[in-house]
Amino acid sequence: LSVERLLGIEAPPRAQVIRVLVCELNRIASHLVWLATGGLELGAVSVMLYGFRERELILDIFEAVTGLRMNHAYIRPGGVLMDLPPEGSSVIGRLIDTLPARIDDYERLLDDNPIWLERNVGVGRLSAEDALAFGVTGPMLRAAGVPVDLRKDEPYSGYETYDFEVPVRTDADAYARYRLRIEEMRESLRIVEQALDRLEEPGPVMVDDPKVGWPPKLSVGPDGIGNDEGYLHHIMEESMEALIHHFKMVTQGVRVPEGEVYTPVESPRGELGHYVVSANEHRPYRVHMRDPSFVNLQALPIMVEGGLVADAIAAIASVDPVMGGVDR
């Protein structure tokens, strides 16, 4: 998004829908990892097994769409790398039919579980005032009663056109963060369902600009489905110009006009921002990432002060930090 703003371009509508779809599936997958690992750290082994079981369903979809389970490099300046596979919509449709009942199972296991309540209720409290003072964002801030969500407040990729709610809790403890993330998964499913409906409209998934977009993967012959023999071919097998263009895109990248921009998005853990400075070159002059895990962890000392050592485990788990994001 930052590069697109510097280039003065906007991804095609279908690409924006796909971006929203995969980002919301990623939000659900992220919350499932939090539920699974946080549950395991507090002794809820069954929840760990269930959380990773459902996450596998989403990673299978990512692999089918992007070719990789993680680190997909799928969202590119100007759109996305390629369209969904022919069976993509039906597979995602089956997922959103399956997950609500599975989320119900999590709630039946944990909502009134006396051990889960004892380990989470009143633990790791972080008031709205303290959260704002530390720059905390995402579920931690919303669990303290502050309804901040960049998808609503500074919408991108067309989020303003989707019907969804921003869950908010007021207890500001580990249990409130658990309940809030459960509710967020349901809201993400609502968004995914709406995105699927919009995918019925065909269209390009990359801007039609040779300076930005990669050469198309497939060439279409007179029969409308491939070349004269009806086979789908990579256009680079047929066009030297396309091959050269692809080589330059891989080795050099896109020349971005001079300027600087900061673009935040609502990641599963809060505000993920990229400050990008371009000097009219193929590589950025500077890139700085604002990772929510790094910022949110700064509030940990005040969350555990005066509590038990055992409660620090629940408090840290409720932050849902990713150490790769902290190491910036």
C-alpha positions as CSV (number, residue, x, y, z in Angstrom):
1,L,0.0,0.0,0.0
2,S,2.8,2.4,0.8
3,V,4.5,1.7,-2.6
4,E,1.2,2.1,-4.4
5,R,0.6,5.5,-2.7
6,L,4.1,6.7,-3.8
7,L,3.4,5.4,-7.4
8,G,-0.1,7.0,-7.4
9,I,-1.8,3.8,-8.4
10,E,-4.6,1.7,-7.0
11,A,-5.1,-2.1,-7.2
12,P,-8.0,-3.3,-9.3
13,P,-11.3,-3.9,-7.5
14,R,-11.0,-7.7,-7.7
15,A,-7.4,-7.6,-6.3
16,Q,-8.6,-5.5,-3.4
17,V,-11.4,-8.0,-2.7
18,I,-8.9,-10.8,-2.7
19,R,-6.6,-8.9,-0.4
20,V,-9.4,-8.4,2.1
21,L,-10.3,-12.1,1.8
22,V,-6.8,-13.5,2.5
23,C,-6.1,-10.9,5.2
24,E,-9.2,-11.8,7.1
25,L,-8.4,-15.5,6.7
26,N,-5.0,-14.7,8.0
27,R,-6.5,-12.9,11.0
28,I,-8.5,-16.0,11.9
29,A,-5.4,-18.2,11.5
30,S,-3.5,-15.9,13.7
31,H,-6.1,-15.9,16.5
32,L,-6.3,-19.7,16.2
33,V,-2.5,-19.9,16.9
34,W,-2.9,-17.6,19.8
35,L,-5.8,-19.7,21.2
36,A,-3.9,-22.9,20.7
37,T,-0.5,-21.8,22.2
38,G,-2.1,-19.7,24.9
39,G,-4.4,-22.6,25.9
40,L,-1.4,-25.0,26.0
41,E,0.6,-22.6,28.2
42,L,-2.3,-22.6,30.7
43,G,-2.9,-26.4,30.5
44,A,-5.8,-26.5,28.0
45,V,-4.3,-29.2,25.8
46,S,-7.5,-30.0,23.9
47,V,-7.8,-26.4,22.8
48,M,-4.3,-26.5,21.4
49,L,-5.1,-29.5,19.3
50,Y,-8.4,-27.9,18.0
51,G,-6.8,-24.6,17.3
52,F,-4.0,-26.0,15.1
53,R,-6.5,-28.4,13.4
54,E,-8.6,-25.5,12.2
55,R,-5.5,-23.4,11.3
56,E,-4.4,-26.2,9.0
57,L,-7.6,-25.8,6.9
58,I,-6.7,-22.1,6.3
59,L,-3.0,-22.8,5.6
60,D,-4.2,-25.4,3.0
61,I,-6.2,-22.6,1.3
62,F,-3.1,-20.3,1.4
63,E,-1.0,-23.0,-0.2
64,A,-3.6,-23.5,-3.0
65,V,-3.9,-19.8,-3.7
66,T,-0.3,-18.6,-3.3
67,G,1.8,-21.8,-3.5
68,L,3.1,-21.4,0.1
69,R,1.7,-22.0,3.5
70,M,3.4,-18.9,5.0
71,N,5.5,-16.0,3.8
72,H,3.5,-15.9,0.6
73,A,4.8,-12.8,-1.2
74,Y,1.3,-12.8,-2.7
75,I,0.2,-9.2,-2.3
76,R,2.3,-7.1,-4.6
77,P,2.4,-3.5,-5.6
78,G,-0.5,-3.0,-8.1
79,G,-2.6,-6.0,-7.0
80,V,-1.9,-9.7,-6.2
81,L,0.4,-12.2,-7.8
82,M,-2.4,-14.3,-9.4
83,D,-6.1,-14.9,-9.2
84,L,-7.7,-17.6,-7.0
85,P,-7.6,-21.1,-8.5
86,P,-10.9,-22.4,-10.0
87,E,-11.8,-24.3,-6.9
88,G,-10.8,-21.5,-4.5
89,S,-14.2,-20.0,-3.8
90,S,-15.8,-23.4,-3.1
91,V,-13.0,-24.5,-0.7
92,I,-13.3,-21.2,1.2
93,G,-17.0,-21.5,1.2
94,R,-16.8,-24.9,2.9
95,L,-14.4,-23.4,5.4
96,I,-16.8,-20.6,6.5
97,D,-19.5,-23.2,6.8
98,T,-17.3,-25.3,9.1
99,L,-15.7,-22.7,11.4
100,P,-18.7,-21.3,13.2
101,A,-19.5,-24.6,14.8
102,R,-15.8,-25.1,15.7
103,I,-15.7,-21.7,17.4
104,D,-18.8,-22.7,19.4
105,D,-16.8,-25.7,20.6
106,Y,-14.0,-23.4,21.9
107,E,-16.6,-21.4,23.8
108,R,-18.2,-24.5,25.3
109,L,-14.8,-25.7,26.5
110,L,-13.5,-22.4,27.9
111,D,-16.2,-19.8,28.6
112,D,-17.3,-21.2,32.0
113,N,-14.3,-23.5,32.6
114,P,-13.4,-22.9,36.3
115,I,-9.6,-23.3,35.7
116,W,-9.7,-21.1,32.6
117,L,-11.6,-18.4,34.5
118,E,-9.2,-18.6,37.5
119,R,-6.2,-18.3,35.3
120,N,-7.5,-15.4,33.2
121,V,-10.2,-13.3,35.0
122,G,-8.6,-10.3,36.6
123,V,-5.1,-11.2,35.3
124,G,-2.9,-8.9,33.3
125,R,-5.2,-5.9,33.6
126,L,-4.3,-2.9,31.4
127,S,-6.5,0.2,31.7
128,A,-7.5,2.2,28.6
129,E,-5.4,5.1,29.9
130,D,-2.3,3.0,30.3
131,A,-2.8,1.3,27.0
132,L,-3.0,4.6,25.2
133,A,0.0,5.9,27.0
134,F,2.1,3.0,25.9
135,G,0.8,3.1,22.3
136,V,-0.9,-0.3,22.6
137,T,-3.3,-1.2,19.7
138,G,-5.3,-4.1,18.4
139,P,-7.3,-6.5,20.6
140,M,-5.4,-5.4,23.8
141,L,-6.7,-1.8,23.3
142,R,-10.2,-2.9,22.3
143,A,-10.4,-5.2,25.3
144,A,-9.9,-2.1,27.5
145,G,-12.9,-0.4,26.0
146,V,-11.3,1.7,23.2
147,P,-13.0,1.0,19.8
148,V,-10.0,1.7,17.6
149,D,-9.7,-0.4,14.4
150,L,-8.0,0.9,11.3
151,R,-10.3,-1.0,9.0
152,K,-13.0,1.4,10.3
153,D,-11.1,4.5,11.2
154,E,-8.7,4.6,8.2
155,P,-10.1,2.1,5.8
156,Y,-8.0,0.6,3.0
157,S,-8.6,-2.0,0.3
158,G,-12.3,-1.1,0.4
159,Y,-13.0,-2.1,4.0
160,E,-15.4,0.7,4.3
161,T,-17.8,-1.1,2.0
162,Y,-18.0,-4.2,4.2
163,D,-20.6,-4.8,6.9
164,F,-18.9,-5.9,10.2
165,E,-18.6,-4.8,13.8
166,V,-15.6,-4.0,15.9
167,P,-15.9,-6.1,19.1
168,V,-15.1,-4.2,22.3
169,R,-14.8,-5.4,25.9
170,T,-14.3,-3.3,29.0
171,D,-12.8,-5.6,31.7
172,A,-9.2,-5.1,30.3
173,D,-7.9,-8.4,31.5
174,A,-6.7,-11.7,29.9
175,Y,-10.2,-13.1,29.8
176,A,-11.6,-10.0,28.0
177,R,-8.8,-10.4,25.4
178,Y,-9.8,-14.1,25.0
179,R,-13.5,-13.2,24.5
180,L,-12.6,-10.4,22.1
181,R,-10.5,-12.5,19.8
182,I,-13.2,-15.1,19.7
183,E,-15.7,-12.4,18.6
184,E,-13.2,-11.1,16.0
185,M,-13.0,-14.5,14.4
186,R,-16.7,-14.4,13.8
187,E,-16.6,-10.9,12.4
188,S,-13.8,-12.0,10.0
189,L,-15.9,-14.8,8.8
190,R,-18.6,-12.3,8.0
191,I,-16.1,-10.3,5.9
192,V,-14.9,-13.4,4.1
193,E,-18.4,-14.3,3.2
194,Q,-19.1,-10.9,1.7
195,A,-15.8,-11.0,-0.2
196,L,-16.7,-14.3,-1.7
197,D,-19.9,-12.9,-3.0
198,R,-18.0,-10.0,-4.7
199,L,-15.7,-12.5,-6.4
200,E,-18.5,-13.5,-8.7
201,E,-17.6,-10.4,-10.7
202,P,-14.6,-11.1,-12.9
203,G,-11.7,-8.7,-13.5
204,P,-8.0,-8.2,-13.5
205,V,-5.9,-8.8,-10.3
206,M,-3.0,-6.5,-11.3
207,V,-2.8,-3.0,-12.7
208,D,-2.3,-2.7,-16.4
209,D,1.0,-0.9,-16.2
210,P,4.1,-2.5,-17.6
211,K,6.3,-0.5,-15.2
212,V,4.5,-2.0,-12.2
213,G,2.7,-5.1,-13.2
214,W,4.3,-8.4,-13.9
215,P,3.7,-10.0,-17.3
216,P,0.6,-12.1,-17.3
217,K,1.0,-15.8,-16.4
218,L,-1.1,-17.1,-19.2
219,S,-1.7,-16.3,-22.9
220,V,-5.1,-16.8,-24.4
221,G,-5.5,-18.2,-27.9
222,P,-8.4,-18.0,-30.4
223,D,-10.4,-20.6,-28.5
224,G,-10.4,-18.4,-25.4
225,I,-8.7,-20.9,-23.1
226,G,-5.2,-21.1,-24.3
227,N,-3.2,-21.4,-27.5
228,D,-4.4,-23.0,-30.7
229,E,-4.1,-26.5,-29.1
230,G,-6.2,-25.4,-26.1
231,Y,-3.3,-25.5,-23.7
232,L,-2.5,-22.7,-21.2
233,H,1.0,-21.4,-21.7
234,H,3.2,-18.9,-19.8
235,I,3.4,-15.8,-22.0
236,M,7.2,-15.8,-21.3
237,E,7.5,-18.9,-23.4
238,E,6.1,-17.0,-26.4
239,S,7.3,-13.4,-26.0
240,M,10.9,-12.3,-25.6
241,E,9.8,-8.9,-24.5
242,A,7.7,-10.4,-21.7
243,L,10.7,-12.6,-20.7
244,I,13.0,-9.5,-20.5
245,H,10.4,-7.6,-18.6
246,H,10.0,-10.4,-16.1
247,F,13.8,-10.6,-15.7
248,K,14.0,-6.8,-15.0
249,M,11.2,-7.0,-12.5
250,V,12.8,-9.8,-10.6
251,T,16.4,-8.3,-10.6
252,Q,15.6,-4.6,-10.3
253,G,12.0,-4.2,-9.1
254,V,9.9,-1.1,-9.6
255,R,11.3,2.4,-9.8
256,V,9.3,4.4,-7.3
257,P,9.1,8.3,-7.4
258,E,10.8,10.3,-4.7
259,G,8.7,10.8,-1.6
260,E,7.9,9.4,1.8
261,V,4.7,7.8,3.2
262,Y,3.5,6.0,6.3
263,T,0.7,3.4,5.8
264,P,-0.8,1.5,8.7
265,V,-3.1,-1.5,8.5
266,E,-5.0,-3.4,11.2
267,S,-3.0,-6.6,11.6
268,P,-4.3,-9.4,14.0
269,R,-2.2,-7.8,16.8
270,G,-2.9,-4.2,16.1
271,E,-1.4,-1.3,14.0
272,L,1.2,-2.6,11.6
273,G,2.7,0.4,9.9
274,H,5.3,0.9,7.2
275,Y,7.2,4.1,6.8
276,V,8.8,4.1,3.3
277,V,11.2,6.7,1.9
278,S,11.9,6.6,-1.8
279,A,14.8,8.4,-3.6
280,N,13.4,7.7,-7.1
281,E,15.3,4.3,-7.3
282,H,14.4,0.7,-7.6
283,R,15.2,0.2,-3.9
284,P,13.8,2.2,-1.0
285,Y,16.1,4.8,0.7
286,R,14.6,3.7,4.0
287,V,11.9,1.4,5.4
288,H,10.8,1.4,9.0
289,M,8.2,-1.1,10.3
290,R,6.0,-0.3,13.3
291,D,5.3,-3.8,14.6
292,P,2.4,-4.1,17.1
293,S,4.1,-6.9,19.1
294,F,7.1,-4.7,19.9
295,V,4.9,-1.8,21.1
296,N,2.4,-3.9,22.9
297,L,5.0,-5.7,25.0
298,Q,6.2,-2.4,26.5
299,A,3.0,-2.5,28.6
300,L,3.9,-5.9,30.1
301,P,5.6,-4.6,33.3
302,I,2.5,-2.7,34.4
303,M,0.3,-5.7,33.5
304,V,2.2,-8.1,35.8
305,E,3.1,-5.8,38.7
306,G,1.8,-7.1,42.0
307,G,0.6,-10.4,40.5
308,L,1.8,-13.9,40.9
309,V,4.7,-15.3,38.8
310,A,2.3,-17.8,37.4
311,D,0.0,-15.0,36.3
312,A,2.8,-13.6,34.1
313,I,2.4,-16.5,31.8
314,A,-1.3,-15.8,31.2
315,A,-0.6,-12.0,30.8
316,I,2.1,-12.6,28.2
317,A,-0.1,-15.1,26.4
318,S,-2.9,-12.6,26.3
319,V,-0.6,-10.1,24.5
320,D,0.0,-12.6,21.8
321,P,3.5,-11.4,20.9
322,V,5.4,-12.7,17.9
323,M,9.2,-12.5,18.6
324,G,10.0,-12.1,14.9
325,G,8.0,-8.9,15.0
326,V,9.7,-7.7,18.2
327,D,13.1,-8.1,16.7
328,R,13.0,-5.0,14.6
